[in-house]
Amino acid sequence: MGRPPEPPVIPFLVFLMAGPLIWAVHFAVLYGGHTLLCAAALDMWAKPLVAAATILAGLAILALLHRPDVWARRLGLGAVGPYRTDLARLLAALSGLAVLWGGATALVLTACVGGR
């Protein structure tokens, strides 16, 4: 009875950091898109952009929380073990809170106000 083989490093890091990566993309779309819309004087599209980005990121994180084993298999990792799955879930849950916080903040604040 030896130790199970270690998973490949890069796919495992992508699996482990999927939640924070989703949050980072959400953050970039939220504030980058917001800035571009304000620069183009299309501020009426800011709130729909925020809502759509938050919903999509939230759904992706919920999918990761619900079935991390499916994500691991799609990355070619096979069975990654309960400790690693729980760690990925914890990071995804924290990222989900960050997505909700960022989305709620961007929805509550007025878009394209000068001086910010």
N, C-alpha and C positions, 0 to 999 in steps of 0.2 A: 504494500500500500504506500505508494509515493504521493508526492504532492501533485495536484492537477496541473496541467501545463498552463503557463501564463498566457493571457490573451495578447494579441498584437498591440503594440503601444499606441499608435495613432488612432485606429478605430476605437480602442478602449477609451482614450481621452475624449474623443468626440462623443461617445456614449455617455461618459461621466459628466461632461460639460455641456450636454445638449440643452439643459434648462438655462444656464447662464448665457449660452450662445443665442438662444431664442430671445432672451431678455435684451441682449446687446443689439440684436437686429431690430427689435421693437423700439428700443431707445433711439437708435439711429434714424429709423423711419419716422418716428414721432417728431423728434426735434429737427432733424434735417428736412423732412417734408414740410413741417410747419414753417420753417424759415424760408424755404423756397416758395411756398404758397404766399407768404406775406410779401416777399420781394416781388412777386409777379402780380400783386394786388388781387389775389384770388382767395381772400381770407374767408369767404363763405364756404370754402371746401375744407377748412382746417378741422372743424369738428367731425365731419364724416370721415376724414383721414384718420383722426385719432381713434374714433370708434371702431373703424374697420381693422386698423392695426392691432388694437387691444383685443378685439374679439378673435382675430386669427392667432395671435400669440397665445392667448388664453387657451384656445382649443388645442394648439400644439402641445402646450405644457400639460393640459389635462390628459391628452393621449399618452404622454410620457409617464405621467403619474399612474395612469390606469394599467398600462401594459408595457413596462420597460423591457420585458423579455422579447417582445416583438421588435423593438428598436435595436436591441442587441443582435438578434438574428439577422436583421436587414444590414447591419454593419459587418456581418460575417464573424461575429464573436461566439456564437453558440450559447451555451449556458455560462453565465458570468458569476453565478453564485449569489446567495442572499445578501451578503455584506455589501458587495459592489452595487447590487440592485437597490438596496436601501440607501446607500450613499447617493446614487443618481437621483433617487426619489426626493431625498432631502434637498439637494441642490435645485431640483426642479420646483419643489414647493416654495423655497425661498425666492426663486426667480419669478414664480407666479405672483407672489406678494409684490415684488418690485414692478411687475407688469401692471398689476391692478393699481398700485400707487401712482405710477407714472401716467397711466391712462386717465385715472380719476383727476389728477392734478391738471393735466392738459385739457380735460373737458370742462373743468370748473373755471379755470382762468380765461379771461377774455383774450381772443386771438389778436395778434398783430397790434398790440399797444406799444407805442413808442416809449423809449426810456428803459426797456428791459433788456 
